């Protein structure tokens, strides 16, 4: 049985302040929990409901958790609703230790990197992570004012992809781009208008593709330090594209041009 203090702790992890304070975050749902088990993330506790084990696939997954996690607890549906961040929970929630801050990676081992500036919407960030994993992106770098990658909605929207590729938060973009240039990367900024059409652009073998917020795009400071700009040409009357959709189109064209 889950205690009131445990419920209070788990619910608090919906907020970045308490995720940082307790060094924990939430993972919900079948797909995310499957990918969690494949990862190196340390699991502190796992909760599930009686209803969730009636499904054969859930039963197998929960059995795997029981085999490797010391603290697996069955809770009521109302308790699950209380700790879950989603409107319709899937009857399983893992409490996971935040990873130690990664050292700056060796960019020489990478070819395709995404740099995301000021992506504040958690759903969009999760969708971008999911898209990047699908298209084989090597790593994602986030500006410090982007949404927290361990926000429950980011984790949920990533459909487990958050456990499939390294993601880094950086505070000094100039240092990052200087290091990338030394490793032979070309910085490719996406812009709504005025850039080379993505259908006419030859992506360099080592590319950092930059995306900015939907509201403001990439900042002038970032744009002044990029090597080239690309745009997705419009064929209709729509005002703009969702940032995650734009990311998918750009990565799809890049992969098809190999």
PALUM-101367 format. One record per residue (C-alpha): residue number from 1; residue in three letters; chain; x, y, z. Coordinates in pm, 1 decimal. Example, Ala and Ser with C-alpha at 12.3 -4.5 7.8 and 13.67 -1.06 7.14 Angstrom:
2
- 1,ala,A,1230.0,-450.0,780.0
- 2,ser,A,1367.0,-106.0,714.0
//
This chain:
258
- 1,unk,A,0.0,0.0,0.0
- 2,unk,A,125.5,344.3,-88.7
- 3,unk,A,151.2,591.2,197.8
- 4,unk,A,31.6,951.2,196.9
- 5,unk,A,392.7,1068.7,208.7
- 6,unk,A,479.3,853.5,-92.8
- 7,unk,A,182.4,994.3,-283.9
- 8,unk,A,293.2,1346.1,-193.6
- 9,unk,A,647.7,1276.1,-310.4
- 10,unk,A,545.3,1118.1,-641.0
- 11,unk,A,296.8,1396.1,-716.4
- 12,unk,A,563.6,1655.7,-645.3
- 13,unk,A,778.0,1512.2,-926.8
- 14,unk,A,544.2,1673.6,-1177.6
- 15,unk,A,734.1,1995.8,-1100.5
- 16,unk,A,1096.4,2060.9,-1194.7
- 17,unk,A,1182.8,2208.0,-854.0
- 18,unk,A,1106.1,1880.4,-680.6
- 19,unk,A,1253.4,1662.6,-954.6
- 20,unk,A,1579.6,1845.1,-896.4
- 21,unk,A,1542.8,1839.5,-518.0
- 22,unk,A,1480.5,1463.5,-501.2
- 23,unk,A,1681.6,1372.6,-813.2
- 24,unk,A,1386.6,1168.3,-940.5
- 25,unk,A,1141.5,1178.6,-1231.0
- 26,unk,A,829.9,992.8,-1347.2
- 27,unk,A,789.7,744.1,-1629.0
- 28,unk,A,435.5,644.0,-1724.1
- 29,unk,A,271.8,404.2,-1964.4
- 30,unk,A,356.2,80.4,-2139.3
- 31,unk,A,582.5,203.3,-2420.5
- 32,unk,A,790.0,430.1,-2197.9
- 33,unk,A,828.4,156.1,-1936.3
- 34,unk,A,941.3,-92.8,-2202.9
- 35,unk,A,1217.0,142.4,-2316.8
- 36,unk,A,1305.2,230.6,-1958.9
- 37,unk,A,1383.9,-134.3,-1887.5
- 38,unk,A,1620.1,-143.1,-2187.2
- 39,unk,A,1810.5,162.2,-2062.1
- 40,unk,A,2074.7,218.9,-1795.7
- 41,unk,A,1847.9,441.7,-1586.9
- 42,unk,A,1816.7,336.2,-1222.9
- 43,unk,A,1459.6,267.1,-1110.6
- 44,unk,A,1373.2,355.2,-752.2
- 45,unk,A,1014.3,229.2,-733.0
- 46,unk,A,739.7,91.2,-956.3
- 47,unk,A,363.1,118.3,-905.5
- 48,unk,A,90.9,-70.7,-1091.8
- 49,unk,A,-280.0,-143.6,-1056.7
- 50,unk,A,-471.5,-469.1,-1045.6
- 51,unk,A,-651.3,-376.1,-1367.5
- 52,unk,A,-321.1,-325.4,-1549.8
- 53,unk,A,-208.1,-687.3,-1504.6
- 54,unk,A,-516.5,-827.2,-1678.4
- 55,unk,A,-353.5,-753.2,-2013.1
- 56,unk,A,-105.0,-1022.5,-2118.4
- 57,unk,A,152.1,-773.5,-2244.5
- 58,unk,A,124.8,-566.7,-1925.0
- 59,unk,A,150.7,-878.5,-1710.4
- 60,unk,A,477.1,-975.9,-1881.6
- 61,unk,A,618.8,-624.6,-1845.7
- 62,unk,A,520.8,-592.2,-1479.6
- 63,unk,A,677.7,-932.5,-1411.8
- 64,unk,A,1003.0,-800.0,-1560.7
- 65,unk,A,989.2,-500.8,-1327.7
- 66,unk,A,930.5,-728.7,-1029.5
- 67,unk,A,1241.2,-925.9,-1123.4
- 68,unk,A,1474.1,-626.0,-1122.1
- 69,unk,A,1312.6,-360.3,-898.0
- 70,unk,A,1305.8,-418.2,-523.0
- 71,unk,A,1011.9,-187.8,-458.4
- 72,unk,A,717.8,-287.1,-679.4
- 73,unk,A,380.8,-202.6,-528.1
- 74,unk,A,24.2,-265.1,-634.7
- 75,unk,A,-201.1,36.3,-571.1
- 76,unk,A,-565.8,122.0,-628.6
- 77,unk,A,-693.0,287.7,-945.2
- 78,unk,A,-775.3,603.9,-750.7
- 79,unk,A,-421.8,616.2,-609.5
- 80,unk,A,-282.1,570.0,-959.7
- 81,unk,A,-498.0,855.6,-1088.4
- 82,unk,A,-363.9,1069.9,-806.4
- 83,unk,A,3.9,1019.6,-888.2
- 84,unk,A,-28.9,999.6,-1267.3
- 85,unk,A,31.5,1309.4,-1478.4
- 86,unk,A,-177.9,1188.4,-1772.3
- 87,unk,A,-553.2,1235.0,-1811.7
- 88,unk,A,-602.5,863.5,-1879.7
- 89,unk,A,-334.5,660.3,-1704.3
- 90,unk,A,-223.5,315.8,-1821.9
- 91,unk,A,-197.9,169.3,-1474.4
- 92,unk,A,179.1,183.5,-1433.1
- 93,unk,A,421.5,448.4,-1309.1
- 94,unk,A,794.5,418.2,-1243.5
- 95,unk,A,990.3,653.6,-1020.8
- 96,unk,A,1336.4,684.3,-1173.3
- 97,unk,A,1663.4,840.2,-1059.1
- 98,unk,A,1780.4,1135.6,-1264.9
- 99,unk,A,2106.1,1052.1,-1441.9
- 100,unk,A,2426.0,1218.9,-1336.6
- 101,unk,A,2509.5,1521.5,-1546.4
- 102,unk,A,2679.7,1390.8,-1856.8
- 103,unk,A,3023.7,1515.0,-1946.3
- 104,unk,A,3045.6,1695.9,-2277.7
- 105,unk,A,3039.6,1418.4,-2537.6
- 106,unk,A,3296.1,1340.9,-2803.4
- 107,unk,A,3142.9,1498.1,-3113.7
- 108,unk,A,3387.5,1315.7,-3338.1
- 109,unk,A,3173.3,1005.4,-3295.9
- 110,unk,A,2860.8,1182.3,-3427.2
- 111,unk,A,2727.8,1286.8,-3767.2
- 112,unk,A,2381.0,1433.8,-3713.3
- 113,unk,A,2297.5,1654.2,-3415.0
- 114,unk,A,1990.8,1862.9,-3333.7
- 115,unk,A,2028.4,2190.4,-3147.7
- 116,unk,A,1699.1,2315.6,-3001.8
- 117,unk,A,1668.2,2672.7,-2879.6
- 118,unk,A,1385.4,2786.1,-2650.3
- 119,unk,A,1153.4,2491.4,-2718.4
- 120,unk,A,924.3,2558.5,-2423.8
- 121,unk,A,629.0,2331.9,-2501.4
- 122,unk,A,685.6,1987.9,-2340.6
- 123,unk,A,465.5,1808.3,-2592.6
- 124,unk,A,662.3,1950.3,-2883.0
- 125,unk,A,994.6,1864.4,-2721.6
- 126,unk,A,882.8,1506.6,-2660.2
- 127,unk,A,763.6,1473.6,-3019.4
- 128,unk,A,1095.9,1607.4,-3150.2
- 129,unk,A,1288.4,1355.7,-2938.7
- 130,unk,A,1068.1,1076.5,-3073.9
- 131,unk,A,1120.5,1197.3,-3431.5
- 132,unk,A,1495.9,1232.6,-3385.4
- 133,unk,A,1525.3,875.6,-3256.7
- 134,unk,A,1326.9,746.5,-3555.2
- 135,unk,A,1556.7,918.1,-3805.0
- 136,unk,A,1878.3,811.1,-3632.8
- 137,unk,A,1993.2,1144.4,-3492.0
- 138,unk,A,2305.8,1093.4,-3281.1
- 139,unk,A,2229.0,1345.9,-3008.5
- 140,unk,A,2014.8,1644.0,-2908.8
- 141,unk,A,2142.9,1958.9,-2742.9
- 142,unk,A,1897.5,2188.5,-2563.0
- 143,unk,A,1934.0,2552.4,-2470.4
- 144,unk,A,1892.6,2604.3,-2097.1
- 145,unk,A,1560.5,2788.0,-2144.0
- 146,unk,A,1395.7,2492.6,-2320.2
- 147,unk,A,1148.1,2266.1,-2144.3
- 148,unk,A,1296.6,2022.4,-1894.8
- 149,unk,A,1356.4,1693.1,-2073.8
- 150,unk,A,1236.0,1505.6,-1762.8
- 151,unk,A,903.2,1685.5,-1751.9
- 152,unk,A,637.7,1406.9,-1742.3
- 153,unk,A,476.9,1533.2,-2063.0
- 154,unk,A,811.8,1535.3,-2246.0
- 155,unk,A,882.1,1179.2,-2131.1
- 156,unk,A,531.8,1064.2,-2225.3
- 157,unk,A,532.5,1238.9,-2564.6
- 158,unk,A,868.3,1087.8,-2653.0
- 159,unk,A,711.0,737.9,-2646.1
- 160,unk,A,1025.6,596.0,-2490.5
- 161,unk,A,1267.8,771.4,-2726.3
- 162,unk,A,1408.3,975.2,-2437.1
- 163,unk,A,1587.7,654.9,-2334.4
- 164,unk,A,1721.6,588.7,-2684.5
- 165,unk,A,1953.0,882.5,-2755.7
- 166,unk,A,2171.0,1115.8,-2548.9
- 167,unk,A,2028.3,1458.1,-2468.4
- 168,unk,A,2231.9,1742.4,-2322.0
- 169,unk,A,2142.7,2082.5,-2181.6
- 170,unk,A,2399.5,2351.5,-2253.1
- 171,unk,A,2432.4,2701.8,-2113.8
- 172,unk,A,2708.3,2831.5,-2342.8
- 173,unk,A,2603.6,2796.6,-2705.6
- 174,unk,A,2913.8,2973.2,-2841.0
- 175,unk,A,3145.0,2724.0,-2673.8
- 176,unk,A,2932.1,2439.8,-2809.2
- 177,unk,A,2940.3,2567.9,-3168.0
- 178,unk,A,3313.8,2637.8,-3150.4
- 179,unk,A,3376.6,2282.0,-3033.1
- 180,unk,A,3148.1,2149.9,-3305.2
- 181,unk,A,3332.1,2347.0,-3572.6
- 182,unk,A,3662.2,2200.3,-3453.5
- 183,unk,A,3506.0,1855.7,-3501.0
- 184,unk,A,3414.3,1936.9,-3860.4
- 185,unk,A,3043.1,2013.9,-3817.9
- 186,unk,A,2844.4,2252.1,-4035.1
- 187,unk,A,2569.1,2444.0,-3855.6
- 188,unk,A,2244.5,2444.5,-4053.2
- 189,unk,A,1977.9,2684.4,-3925.1
- 190,unk,A,1611.2,2634.8,-4009.7
- 191,unk,A,1415.3,2948.7,-4086.1
- 192,unk,A,1054.9,2992.3,-4208.7
- 193,unk,A,1155.7,3196.8,-4513.2
- 194,unk,A,1464.2,3300.8,-4707.0
- 195,unk,A,1679.2,2993.4,-4665.9
- 196,unk,A,1780.4,2740.5,-4929.4
- 197,unk,A,1495.7,2499.4,-5000.0
- 198,unk,A,1551.6,2173.2,-4814.0
- 199,unk,A,1481.4,1995.1,-5144.8
- 200,unk,A,1777.9,2171.2,-5309.0
- 201,unk,A,2015.6,2149.8,-5015.5
- 202,unk,A,2296.4,1896.6,-4984.1
- 203,unk,A,2333.9,1821.5,-4616.2
- 204,unk,A,2698.5,1794.6,-4509.4
- 205,unk,A,2807.2,1459.8,-4369.4
- 206,unk,A,2848.1,1617.5,-4026.2
- 207,unk,A,2553.9,1850.5,-3964.8
- 208,unk,A,2408.2,2031.8,-3667.3
- 209,unk,A,2050.9,2123.1,-3755.9
- 210,unk,A,1910.8,2409.6,-3550.6
- 211,unk,A,1545.0,2467.5,-3462.9
- 212,unk,A,1402.0,2760.8,-3266.8
- 213,unk,A,1074.6,2825.9,-3092.6
- 214,unk,A,754.1,2840.7,-3296.0
- 215,unk,A,683.4,3191.9,-3171.0
- 216,unk,A,1019.5,3353.6,-3240.1
- 217,unk,A,1236.3,3108.7,-3433.0
- 218,unk,A,1610.1,3110.7,-3372.3
- 219,unk,A,1755.7,3412.1,-3195.5
- 220,unk,A,1963.4,3669.3,-3382.0
- 221,unk,A,2262.9,3567.1,-3173.1
- 222,unk,A,2236.2,3206.9,-3293.1
- 223,unk,A,2159.5,3302.1,-3652.8
- 224,unk,A,2470.1,3520.3,-3671.1
- 225,unk,A,2689.0,3220.3,-3594.3
- 226,unk,A,2546.1,2962.3,-3835.5
- 227,unk,A,2704.2,2845.7,-4160.4
- 228,unk,A,2391.2,2823.6,-4373.6
- 229,unk,A,2012.0,2857.9,-4359.0
- 230,unk,A,1742.7,2626.5,-4493.2
- 231,unk,A,1364.5,2656.2,-4528.4
- 232,unk,A,1070.6,2428.6,-4601.4
- 233,unk,A,892.1,2580.9,-4902.2
- 234,unk,A,520.1,2639.1,-4859.1
- 235,unk,A,274.3,2514.4,-5120.8
- 236,unk,A,-44.1,2636.2,-4954.6
- 237,unk,A,-185.2,2913.9,-4740.1
- 238,unk,A,-102.6,2785.3,-4393.0
- 239,unk,A,59.5,3035.6,-4160.7
- 240,unk,A,324.4,2804.1,-4018.4
- 241,unk,A,425.4,2447.7,-3935.5
- 242,unk,A,438.0,2287.5,-3594.6
- 243,unk,A,802.4,2265.4,-3485.5
- 244,unk,A,793.2,1887.1,-3442.7
- 245,unk,A,639.6,1848.1,-3788.7
- 246,unk,A,910.7,2073.2,-3934.1
- 247,unk,A,1174.5,1862.0,-3767.1
- 248,unk,A,1028.2,1545.6,-3917.8
- 249,unk,A,1018.9,1692.3,-4267.3
- 250,unk,A,1378.0,1818.2,-4251.2
- 251,unk,A,1514.3,1490.5,-4114.1
- 252,unk,A,1314.0,1288.0,-4363.8
- 253,unk,A,1453.7,1486.7,-4656.6
- 254,unk,A,1804.4,1465.6,-4513.9
- 255,unk,A,1783.7,1087.3,-4480.9
- 256,unk,A,1637.1,1043.1,-4828.4
- 257,unk,A,1923.6,1240.6,-4983.3
- 258,unk,A,2192.5,1001.8,-4858.1
//
